[in-house]
Amino acid sequence: MVAVTLRSTAVAAVLAALADQTRATCPSRFSWEDNVLTKAAIDSTNNAELFDFGPVEGTPVSSKIIGGIPRPRCKTFPGDALWPSTSVWNLFNLTLGGALIKTVPLAAPCYSGWPQYNAAQCEYVKTNWNRPQLHVEDPTSAMFPLWQGQTCMPSDHPSQIYDNCTLGGYASYSVAVIKVSQIQLALNFARATNIRLVVKNTGHDFADKSMGAGSLSIWTHKLKDIQYIPNYTCNGHSGPAFRLGSGVETEEVYRAAEANNVTVVGGECRTVGMAGGYIAGGGHSPMSSLVGMGADQVLSLDVVLPNGRFVTASQSSYPDLFWALRGGGGSTYGVVTSVTVKAYPQIPVSTLGFAFATSPNVTADTFWDGVEAYTTYFDTFTAAGAYGYWLIVNIGPGQFFFSMNPLWGGNMTLAQFQPLIQPFLDDLADLGIPIDPVWNEYPSLYQAHSGTFPPENVGGADNRAASRLFPKDNFINPAKRNETMAAVRYAVEAGGILIGYNIRAAPNSAVNQTNSVNPAWRETTGFFLLATAWPADASTALIQSQSNILTNDWMARWRQVSPGAGSYLSEGDINEPNWQQSFYGSHYLRLLQLKKKYDPTGLFYAHTAVGSEDWEVEGQLPGLPTQNGRLCRKP
């Protein structure tokens, strides 16, 4: 950490000296990735201490001493004597070329105490608050305001708990990056000033990992370049591929693949950032049962390391980092600027949608027999490349509703898909469960995805979720299946909302699956999410109580019937017990060693990210770990 004294020396030298480096091969980098900060540029200014690179990775560094003085236990926070002055922030903005944004909460137009107060804009925010794109296109907003602290909800929103609007867990400033040098400058500035750093791509993570009070945020949303490479030949791979800027979203990738008559592995949600937490967390997909996880498809990544240096991670360059970045979690090892992923031939997709519920002729027991009948086909369906996305809700005492949204047959025509699924439908008929099946066949993944999956709904502070990766043996073994379904039924009967996936991480010799994806995924055929909800105006005590029930009652039963399994990092319980094992499995110790190698001083932090056990956010309530407090190293 340095105490900053603003000098009058012009910073134009820094901007002028950001030299274009020779473009990398395999394939060429995007032009904005060639705009790289150099040591010579930094040394040419009298404010070098603000922007200098950190130690070369692997160099022994004390987490408690920097520059010969003790490192503060806590990150510098607004109001501290060492918090940068307005003049220093202005200098930083000038050096960035005007890319620095001082945070204005998305709902600020609803509050008369803010200069942005505007009734019409407030109404727009209220109307669109539950649409993910509203939050994606904002530099700091995320989709789960419970962890922000709910300090600036739209006025009159049912979850509004404050009469005024404050930043809470929002970053203090963001850098809207459009070139690598800006990321390097931001990392170096945060390290030099001891400010908390966060990274925002789209903000989908269930734990709001892109949030952090008093932080500087790197916003990658504008890195939207997409390059189709018909014959990518590098690192032992030959075939079609896409190079994607880290701001590219799932639907944009699917659309580009459609235009080039190919298929790409991407997420189920349309606005998920492909090169952000999606790939970093492993990345499940409607294509996973056919070709594996999103992280499995990665051929190379370009990344700015915590020390500010820009490198390529691949099988032949930084192979340990290449392993860690594909499944080991976001906001941990650096800021990915672009990723190259494998593409596949265009495939047909067939889908099936239907629903059933309890009724005078379908008892609760019969309903659950129908659900269990589906689980007996989990291994059969996924082995054939199929995938299921479904929902179960409690609609009243002893009353339940099941909706398939959809059952998906990747690389199957209807003539191939229907015979695979028919035995399950026959089982439902034998149980006396009526359905009205809706079959569709599409010529491509993009058209099937656009025509099938429901729209996303975000922005609520009246619920939270947890997840479990159930091994296939939980559904093949009759005794284990009975135990599993009893635990599932218990949670739904108690009020839980179940979102289920019948999915596997298929083995695929065409890609490198030696990565840090949670090993539990390799055994999974059932990925279940469980949500608890409360009234929008619920008290803190009620929210804490419901949160505790989810983690320590409902999910405890799920963990008990699947010992040694795990959970999905990006859609997991923010209070997950033994989260190192649940989210990372047997990979955790190696991931932690690499964290210490590449980020020895803890520049990057996110809740339940590798190494986060060394840190704490002050002022938290039990069961409600918001990000609206000061980040400090644990004593």
N, C-alpha and C positions, 0 to 999 in steps of 0.2 A: 504494500500500500504506500502511496505517496501523498504527502500534503501538497496540494496543487496551488501554485502561485501563477496567475495568468501573466504572461509576458506579452509585450507589444509586437513581438516578431510576427510577421505575416505568415500565414499557413499555406499560402499559395504554392510554396515549394513542395508541400506534401502532395497536393493534388497533381501538380505537374510531373512529379516523379513516380506516379503510379504507372510503372512501365508494363506494357503488354509483353507477356512472356511467350515463348514459342509454344504453339498449341500442342497439346498432348495428342498421342495417337490412341487408337482403339476405343472409340473414334475420336475425332477432334472435339475439343471442348466447345461449349457455347462461347460466343464472343465476350459476353460479360464475365465469363470465368477467366478470361485472359487479363482482365483488369485487376492486377494483384499488387498488394502492398509489398514493398521491398524494404530491407534494412537501410539501404541508402536513402530512401525517401524519409524514413523516420529520423535518421541522424541529421538530415539537412535542416531540421527545425529545432528551435530552442525549447519546444515543448515535447521533446522525445520521451520524457518520462511518462507522459500520458498514453503513448501509443506504441511503446516498445513491445517486441515479442517476448514471450515467456521462455523458460529454459527448454532446450531440446528434449523431446520425450525420452523418458528413461533416465534422465539426469536426477540424481538424488536431490530431493527438495524437502525442506522441513515444512510441515503444515502449520507450525507455530511461529516460525521466524521468517521474515522477509526483509530484504535490504538491511539485515543486521539488527532489526528491531522486532519486538514481539508482534505477532499478527493478532489483531483483535479477535476475540472469540465470536463476535457477531458481525454480520455484514453492516456496512454503513447505511444508515436509515435517514429519510427526510427529517430534518430538524437537528440532526447531529452536527457538531462543529465541523466535521470533515466532509459533510455532504457538499458536493460541488456547487459553487455559486452560480448564479444566473449567467455571469460572464463566461464561466468555464463551459456551461452547457451550450452557450452560443458559439464558443470556439469549436466545440465538438461538432455542432451542427454544420458550421462552416467547413470543417475538415471533411465531413460526410457529403458535402455538396448539397446540403439542404434536406437530407433524408430523415432528420430527427423530428419526431412527433411527440408533443406533450399531451399526455392522456386526457381526453375528455370522455367520460363514461357514455356509453351508447344511449342511456336513458336521461342524460343531462338536460335535453330540451324539455323535459317534463317538470323541471325544478326552477322556480323563479330566482333562486340564489345563484344560478349559473348564467354567464353571459349568453350562452347558447339557447336559453329558454325560448321556445317557439311552439305554440299550441299545435300548429299543423304538423310539424316534424314529430312532436310527441305522439300525436295520433298515429302517424306512420309507424313509429317504433312499437306502439301498443299493438297495432294490427298485425305486424310482422314478427313480433317477439318470438314466436314459436317456430319460425322458419329458419333453418340452419344458415341459409345464405346471408341473412342479416348479420349474423355473428362472424361468419367466415370473412366478410368484407370489412370488418372493423379491426383495427390493429391490436386491440387488447381484449375485446369481449370474448367470452367462452360460453359453452352451451349448457353448463350446469352451475347456475348462480349460487347454489347452496354453498359451494366451496369458495366462492368469492366473498361470502359473508352477507350477501343480499343487501349491500349498502347503497345500491343505486338501481332498484327495480323501477320499471315504468310506474308513474303515479297511478293510484287506484288499482294496481295489480294486486290480486288476492294475497300474494306472498310478500308484499311490501311491508317492511317492519320498521322503517325509519321515515321521518318526516322530511329529512334532507337527503342530499346525495353526496357521498364521499367516494374516494377511490377504493377503499377496502383492499381486496386482493388484486386489483388491477395494477399493472406495471405503472411506474411513474412516467417513463418515456419509452418510446418504441423507435426502432430504426426500420424504415420501410425499404429493405434492401433491394437493389436492382443489379448489384455487381459484387464480386467476391471481396474486393478491397473494403467495402463498407462493413461486411461481416467481420473481417480481420480487425478493423479499427474499433468496432464495438466490443469485441472480445478483449482486446488489449486495454481499452478504456475501462471496462468493468473490472478487469484484474487489477489495474493500477489504482483505481479509486475504491476498491473493495466493495463494490456495489453488487447486490444480488443480480444474477443473470437468468433470464428465462427465454425460451424459444417458442414462438407461435407459428404453426403452419395453418391449420384450420380450427383447432380447438375442440376436437371430438372426444378426447380421452375422458373416460368416466371420472377420473380424479382431478381434472382440470390442471394438468401438468404445465400448461402454458401460463398459469397465474403466479403472481408473487408480489406481495406488497413491497413498495420501495425498490422495485427492480427496474432494470433496463431490459427491454424485450427486443429480440431479433425477429422481425416479421417477414416470413419468406413468401408471402402470398403472391407477390408480383413476379416471381420466377416461373413464368408460365410457358417457357419454350418446350416444344415437342418436336423431336426429329425422328423420322422413321428411317431405319437403316435396313435395306432389303437383304444385305448379306454382311452381317457383322462377323468378322473373322479376327478373333483375338483371344488370348488366354485359353486356347484349346477349344473354343466354341466357334461354330460356323452356322449361320442361319439368320433369319430376320430378328430384329430387335428394335426397341425404342429407347431413345435417350430422353429423359424427362427432367425438366427443371423441378425443383423441390416444391414449388407452389401449385403444381398440376393436380387436379382433383380426379377422382375415379371416373366420373361421367365424361370428363374431357378426354381421358385416355381411351375409354371405350369408343367414343365418337371418332377419335383419330384411327383406332384400329379398324373400325367399320369402313372408313374412307380408304384404307389400304388393304382391305379384304383379308385381314388377319384377326387374331384373338389375343388378348392380353389378360393376365391374371390381375384382378383388382378387387376392391371391396364390394360389399353389398350396399352400403350407404353412398349416395351419389356424390356428396361433397367431402368425402374423406380425402385427405392429402396423401397421395401415393407414396411420396418419398419422405414423409414425416413419420409420425408415430405408427402408421400402418405397417410399413416394412420394418421399422425398428422394433416393433412389438411382435412380429411374426407374420401377421396379415392373413386372416382367413378369407375365403372367396367362394362364390358359387362354382369356381373351377377347381377348388382344392381337392375334391374327390377324384378328379381326373389327373392333375399334374402337380399337386402339392401346394405349399403355402406361398404367399406373396414374396416372402423373404427368400424362398428357394429359387426364385426366378432371376435374382440379381446377378449381373455379370460384372459390374464395377460400380463404385460410388466415388464421387469427388466430395471432399469434406474439409472444412476448416477446423483444425485441431484446437484444443483449449489454449495452446501456446500461441495461437494466431497464424500458424503456418498452414498452407494449402497443399493437400496431397491427394493422390488417387489411391483408393483401397481396392484391391483385386486379389486374385489368386497369386499374382506375382509381385505385387507391391503392397506393403503393409498387410500381409496375409492375416496377422492376428487381429488387426483392426477390421479387416474384411469379415472375419468370422464374427466379431462382436457386434458390428453394425447391423447384421442380419438376424435380428431377433432379441438382442440384448437390451432393448429399451431405448427410448428417445431421451434427449436432454441429458446425455451422459458422457459421450465420447467426442462430441464435436457437433458442428452444424453442417449437415449434408446440403450441398448446393445442387447436385444432380445425381441421377441414378440411371444406369442402363439395364434394361430388363429384357428377357427373352420374349419373343412373340411366337405364336403358333398359327397354323392354318385356320381359316375361318371354319366354324363348326355350326351345325344345326343344334337347336335347343328345343326340347319339348317340355311343356309344363302342365301341371295339374293343380287346380284349386278346388277346395271344398270346405265345408264346415259341418259340424254336428254339435248337438247340445243335449243336456238332460231334458226330459219331457215326461208327460204322463206314461209314455211307452218306453222311455229310456231312463232307468234308474241311475243313481250316482255310481253304484258298483258296475253297472253295464258300461257307463261312460268311461270309467277308468280301465275296464277290460279292453275297450276299444283303443285307448291310448297305449296300453301295454302291448296289444297286438301289433301296433305300429313299431314299437321298439324291437320286437323279435326280428324285424326285417332290416334293422340298422346296418348290420354287417353286409348283408346281401345287396342292399341298395347302394351303399357307398363303394363296394367292391366293383360294381358295374359303372361307377362314375356319377351316380345320382346324388342329390343334395336336397335336404328338406329344411324349410324355414316355417315355423309354426308358433302358435300362441295358445295358451290356456289361461282363462280367467275365471274367477269365482264370481258368479252373477247373482248369488243369493244363498241362503242356507241350504246346503246340499245340492246346489245347482251350479253347473259348469258349462263352459263354452270352449270349443276347440276350433281353430281356424288354420288351414294350411295355406301359406302365402308366399311361395308355392312349393310344391314338390317338383324338383327341377331335374330334367334329364339332359345333361351335357353331352354333346356329340351323339344325340339320339334323335331319330325321326319318331313320329307317333307310332309307326308300325313296330319300332323297336322298344319304345318306352312303355306302351300300354301292356304288353305281356309281362313285363318286369313287375309292374305295379298291381296288376289284376288280382293276384292271390291275397294281397292285403285288403283290397276292396271287398273281396269275397268274404274274408274274415269279418269285416264290419257288417256285411249283410247277414251273415250267420248269427251275429250277436243281436240282430234286429235294430241296428243303427242305420237310419236312412241318410243318404247324402245325395247331393246333386252335383256330380263331378263336371268341372269345366276344363276341357282339354284344349291346348293350343300348341301349335308348332311354329317356330320362328327360324329364319334362315341364318341368324347370327346371334352372338351373345348380346351385342348392343341392343338389338331389337327386342330380345327376350327380357333383358333387364329393364328397359324403358317401359315395356308393356305389362310388367308383372309386379315388380316390387312396390310396396306402398310408399308414400312420401314420408320423409323423416319429420319428427316432431320433437323439438328441443326447447330449452329455455325455462322449464319448470323447476321450481324449488320445493315441490311437494312429493318428491320420491327420490329413491336412490336404489342402486342395484349391486348385485354380486354375481359371480359366475363359477361354474365348475366344469372341468373337462373329464367326462366319464369314460373310462377305458371300455373297449368293446366287450371285454369279458363281463362287464356289468349287465350286458343285455343278452349275451350268448348263454351264460350260465343261469339256469332257471332260478336257483336259490338267490343268487346275487341280484338278478332282475327283480325278483319279488321284494327284496330289501330296498333296492333303489327306488322302485315305484312307490313303496310305502312312504319313504322319506320325501319323495316329490309330492305325493298326495297330501301328506301332512302339511307341507308348506302352503300349498294352494288352498286347502281347506281353511287354513288360518288367515288367509287374505293375500297371500303372495301372488304376484303376476309372473307367469312363466313364459319366457321366449326361448324356444328350442331350435337347435340346429342338428340335423342328422348329417354328419360331415366327417371326413377323414382327411389327413394330410398324406395324400397318396405318394408312394415311392415313385421316383422319376429319375431314371439314369441319364436323361438328357440335360439335367442341371446339377449344380453342386449343392447337395443338401447337407453338407458338413458345415453347419452354422450353429448359432446360439439360440435358435428357436426352442422354446420350452419342450423338453423331451416328452412331456405328457401329451403333446399334440400328436406324436407319432403312434400313440396307442388309442387315440380317441375315436369314437363314432358318435358320441353324444355330447354336444356343447350346450349347456343349459344356463340361461341367465334368469335370475330371480330378483324381482323388484318388490319393495315395500313402499306404500304410499300413506299419506296423512292429509288431513284437511289443509287447504292453502293457508289458513290463518292459525295453524297449529302452534302451540307454545313450544319453546325450546325443549322443555322437559319431555313433551310428547314425542318430538322428533328424536331426541336421544333414546327414548324408550323403544321406539320402532326400529331405530338403527341397531340397537343392542339385540333385539329379537332376531333381526335379519342375520347378523353375524354369528351370534352365540347360541341360537336355537335352530332356526331353519337351516342355515348353511352348515352348522355343526353336524347335523344329521346327514347332510350330503357328504361332508368330509369323512364321516364315520363309515359310510358304505363304499367309499372309494379311497382307501388309505394309500398314500404315496402318489396319488394323482396330482392334479394341479388346477390352475385357473389361468384365464387369459389376461395378460398384463393390461391391455388397453381397455378392457371391459370388465374390470375386476372390482372387488370390494375394497374401498379406500381404507377399511379397517381390517383387512385380511390378516388373520393370525399366521405367524411363520411365513410371511409373504416372500421371503427369499426362496424358500422351497416351492411354494405354490406358483409363483410367477416365473421362476427361472430354473427350478429343478436342480439337477446335478451340475448344471453349468455355472452356478452362482460363484463358486470360489474362483474359477478362472476369470469370470467377468470382473470380479472385484480386483483381482490382480492387475487386469488391464486398465481398470479405472484408475488405480494408483499409478500406473505407468504413464497414462496419457493425461490425467488430470490430477496431479498429486496434491494440489492446493484446494481442490473442491470448487472450482469456478462454476461447474454445472451442478445443479441440484434440482430434483423433482421428487415429489412424494412417491415412495416405494421404488424409486429408481436405484440402480446399483450404487452402493455407497451411502445412500441417504440415511442409514441407521446412525451415522455419525453426526446428524444435524437434527434440529428441532425448530419449529415455528412457535414463537412465544404467544402466550395468551389464549391457548386453545381450550375448548370445552371437551370433556370426555365424549368420544363418539362422533364429534363434529370437527374434524381437522381442517379448518379453513386455511386459506393462504393469506389472511389479512393481518399477520403479525410479523415481527422482526425475525429473520432467519439467523440462528446462532449455532455454533458448533457445541455439541454436548460436552459438559465438563468431563 
